[in-house]
């Protein structure tokens, strides 16, 4: 089943995107790459800014800020490049996501027209309609937000990790150990959340199908005095949807704060160990290098948290 194979579902979804929006998605990938790399470059530039421009000015009575202002202008240009790239891929993904969903609904309808009557006899109409509404809306969020965020996070993680190794291999080892802890937490909570979200989609279809069936057959329900039995069955289905939705959102909502706080712990540990290394001069870590590494730590934790969502 596709729900049990997320990578197969993702691969099929990307094939839908490439079918009609190959060129636009290629532009999205380029701008995503630029936007992600800009954040890494900006953090690395902080080391140069502090060590080469700010620290040398501290010992002068009449320092010249011309070189510093030039460096700040370059930094501003880098940030503006990232902002423009983010706007471009966000705007393009709106067109791509809505167009892809239209194609999916068209294919769904065409496929439904070819199904045998037996299928409609064994599936409630509300359950079938739920595929066109609730399930496709979930795909909309996946295409417009999750896929770009996943690609951006992977690029950021790889670029940031390489930069951290260059700045301080010792601190990078500490980061790797904390990432392992974060991954274990993400794996446990994420798997439980994914399981219940699958149940939630299934239960939504059951509830919609039952409501549609009872409303269309209301005259029969009234004639045979089936109201109480109808309500009893509805309460059972509604309670099932309540429990699956509650569990799904419980694990999903606690995942972000847990990962964020683990990221804060990671930041504090890095700051403590990095300060000792910078003061003692071990590993050649400078003040600017520490400031840049701490920013990279934030950049490294953020995409991991986003990927977990």
Helices and strands as residue ranges (DSSP letters): G 2-4, H 6-48, I 49-54, G 55-59, H 66-114, H 117-122, H 125-130, I 131-135, H 136-141, I 142-147, H 148-167, H 169-216, H 218-223, H 227-280, G 282-284, H 287-308
